[in-house]
């Protein structure tokens, strides 16, 4: 019995240490990820963040074919209405440019739009650990990641962090 408890305790500490805290800044590889703009130009994630210097940023990883993304859009739009000073950056994981652009129009998504050509398996996707969408991140005015993983735009923690960051 004592051996079992000891093994369980050891496993708990090993797993806990491996999980660690989520990163507070993007890796160099993730920052160098190339994203396509609506006009077809290529931009890096670092440049996207630079364009929003001094703003709170909500990054939405989504796709027009994603049922959960579509179901969550009303909550996302409520978040946008509640925080008009926040930059909303949409990173699409659509299968092609046509679907991506059609989805933006169909769902009337307001914000800055980029297409992740490398998908979930690129440097940014691996850094974020993308295994499911929608996925939301909140970045503060200093480009620090304050929420690394939220799967619901209505998550109370997303609102709390934005409220807190808005006061700074």
N, C-alpha and C positions, 0 to 999 in steps of 0.2 A: 504494500500500500504506500509506504513512504517513497519507494522507488518510482511508482507511478506519478505521485504528486511532484517529485523532483523533476521527472522528465517533462511533465506538463509545464512547470514553472520555467524550465530551461527553454523549451520550445516557444513559450510566450515571449520571453526576452529576445530570443533570436529573431522571431518574426517581427516584433516591435522595432527592433533596431534596423532591420532591413527596410521596413516601410518608410521610416523617417518622415520629416516634415516636407511638405511640397516646396518646390523652389520659389524664391521671391524675385528672381530675374530670369530672363530668357537666356538660353545657351547661345553661343555665337553661331552655331549651326542653324538654330531656329530663326535667329535674327536675319540670317542670310537667305532664308527660304524665299524663293521667287514666287510671286503671286501675280495673276493677270488682272489688270484693271478692266473696267467696262469697255474702254476704247481699244483694248488689245495690247496696250503697253504693259511692260513688265516692271514690277516694283518689289523691293524686298520688304519683309516684315519690319525691319529696322526703319525703313523710310516711312512706312505706314504709321509707326509709333511716333516718328519725328514730326509728321504732319499734324499730329494731335498733341504736341508738347503743351503741357500746362492744363490738360484736360483729363478728367476721369474717362476711362475707356471701358466699354463693355464689348467684349469679343463674343460673337455668336458663331459657333461652328454649326453649319446646317446644310441641308440639301433639299431641293424641291420635291424629291421623291420620298422624303422621310416623313412618315405618318406622325411620329412624335413631335417633329419640328413644326409641322402644320398645326397640330392640336395645341401646341404651346404658343403660337403666334399671338393670340389675343392677350395673353399675359405679358408677352414681350412688348406689344404695342402700349399696354397700360404702363409698363415701366418707362417706355420712351416718353409718354405723356407726363408722367410724374417727374421726370428728370430731363427737361429739355436742354440743359447745359452739358449733358453727358454725350460723348461721342460713341455712337453705335457702329461697330465695325463687323460686317458680315463676311465670314470666310466660308465659301461654298465648297462642298465636297460632291457637287453634282458630277454626273458621268461625262458631261460634255458642256461646252459653252452655251449651246442653244438652250438646253434644259435650265441652266443657271440663269440666263437672262430672262427666259420665259417665266421662271419662278419668281423673280424679283417683281416683274410686272403683275403677274397673276395675284400675288399676295400683297402687293402694294407696300413693299418693304422700304422704309425710309432709313437712310444711313449711307455708310461708305461700303462699297461692295468689291470683293476680290474673289478670284477663283483659285483654289488650291490645286494646281495642275498635278502635283505629286500625290494628292490625296492623303489618306491616313498613314501611308507608309513613308512619306517624306520626312525630312528632318524636323519640321514643325510638328507633324502628326506624331512622330515618335517621342519628341520632347514632351508633348502634352499628354501622351499616352492615350491617344484617341482610340476608343474601342466602341463608342456609342455616341450618337448625336440625337438631340441637340446637346450642346455642351457650351457652357458660358464661363468666361473668365472676367474678372474685374481688375483693372490696372489703375494704379493711382497716378497722380500728376508727375511723379518722379519715375515713372515706368516700372514700378515695383508691382509684382503680382500679389494682389490682396485676396482674391478668390481664385484658386487654381482649378477647381472643378465643381461646377453646379450643373445640374441637368434639368433645372426648371427655372424659367425666368421669374416666376412668382416666388421663388425661394426667399423666405424671410431674411436669410443671411445676406443675400444680394442687396436687398433694400437697406438693411442695417449698415452694411459696409459703405454703400453709396452715400447714405445720410451722414455717416461719420466722416468720410472723405470730403464731402461738400462743405463741411464746417471748417476744414483746414485751409 
